[in-house]
Amino acid sequence: MFYVYLIKSIPHPEQKYIGQTDDLKKRLKQHNAGYSIHTAKYKPWELVNYFAFSSKDAALEFEQYLKTGSGYAFAKKTFLEIIYQKRSAFQKVKK
C-alpha cells in the first residue's frame, strides 16, 4: 500500500505537512526524529489523516493535488475542519 498523509506540528498547530510513503509509521518517526529539513524545526508531529492507495502513481497524483491551492482548500474543508470541530467538542465535554 501507498499512503498520502497529513501531519500537524504539536507545538505549532498552524504548521501542516502533506507527504506520501509506503511505510506510514516509519515516516512519522522520521519526521519526529528530524530527518526531513522541511519538518525538523516544528517537531514533534502528529498524524491528522491519511489515505491508502494500491498504486504509487495514484498516491503521488493525490499528494500533488493536495499541495495545490484547490487541493489544500478541499483538505481543509473536508477533513481538517471536521477534525478540529470534533476535538474542540471533546475538550469542552472533558472540562
C-alpha positions as CSV (number, residue, x, y, z in Angstrom):
1,M,0.0,0.0,0.0
2,F,1.0,3.6,-0.6
3,Y,-0.1,6.4,1.7
4,V,-0.7,10.1,1.4
5,Y,-0.7,11.6,4.8
6,L,-1.2,14.9,6.6
7,I,0.7,15.7,9.8
8,K,0.4,18.7,12.1
9,S,3.1,20.1,14.4
10,I,2.1,19.7,18.0
11,P,3.9,22.8,19.3
12,H,2.9,24.8,16.2
13,P,-0.5,23.6,15.2
14,E,-0.7,26.0,12.3
15,Q,2.2,24.1,10.6
16,K,1.0,21.2,8.5
17,Y,2.8,18.9,6.1
18,I,1.5,16.7,3.3
19,G,3.6,13.7,2.1
20,Q,3.5,10.2,0.7
21,T,5.1,7.0,1.8
22,D,4.8,3.2,1.7
23,D,5.5,2.9,5.4
24,L,3.4,5.4,7.4
25,K,4.7,4.5,10.9
26,K,8.3,4.7,9.8
27,R,7.8,8.0,8.0
28,L,6.2,9.7,11.0
29,K,9.1,8.5,13.2
30,Q,11.5,10.1,10.7
31,H,9.6,13.4,10.8
32,N,9.8,13.3,14.6
33,A,13.5,12.4,14.6
34,G,14.2,15.5,12.4
35,Y,15.2,13.6,9.2
36,S,13.3,16.0,7.0
37,I,14.6,19.5,6.6
38,H,11.1,20.7,5.9
39,T,9.7,19.4,9.2
40,A,12.6,19.3,11.6
41,K,12.2,22.7,13.2
42,Y,8.5,22.1,14.0
43,K,8.7,18.7,15.6
44,P,7.1,16.7,17.1
45,W,4.4,15.9,14.7
46,E,1.1,14.1,14.9
47,L,-0.8,12.3,12.2
48,V,-4.0,14.1,11.3
49,N,-5.2,11.9,8.4
50,Y,-4.1,9.5,5.7
51,F,-5.3,7.9,2.5
52,A,-4.3,4.5,1.3
53,F,-3.7,3.7,-2.4
54,S,-2.8,0.4,-4.1
55,S,-0.9,2.3,-6.7
56,K,2.1,4.5,-6.1
57,D,1.2,6.6,-9.1
58,A,-2.3,7.3,-7.7
59,A,-0.8,8.3,-4.3
60,L,1.7,10.6,-5.9
61,E,-1.1,12.2,-8.0
62,F,-3.3,12.7,-5.0
63,E,-0.4,14.2,-2.9
64,Q,0.4,16.7,-5.7
65,Y,-3.3,17.6,-5.9
66,L,-3.4,18.3,-2.1
67,K,-0.4,20.6,-2.4
68,T,-2.3,22.8,-4.9
69,G,-4.5,25.7,-3.8
70,S,-7.7,23.9,-4.6
71,G,-6.4,20.6,-3.1
72,Y,-5.5,22.3,0.2
73,A,-8.9,24.0,0.2
74,F,-10.5,20.6,-0.3
75,A,-8.5,19.1,2.5
76,K,-9.2,22.0,4.9
77,K,-13.0,21.9,4.1
78,T,-13.4,18.1,4.1
79,F,-11.3,16.8,6.9
80,L,-9.2,19.4,8.7
81,E,-12.2,21.4,9.9
82,I,-14.2,18.3,10.9
83,I,-11.2,17.0,13.0
84,Y,-10.8,20.4,14.8
85,Q,-14.5,20.6,15.5
86,K,-14.6,17.1,17.0
87,R,-11.5,17.9,19.1
88,S,-13.0,21.2,20.4
89,A,-16.2,19.5,21.3
90,F,-14.4,16.7,23.1
91,Q,-12.3,19.2,25.0
92,K,-15.4,21.1,26.1
93,V,-17.0,17.9,27.3
94,K,-13.8,16.9,29.1
95,K,-13.8,20.1,31.2
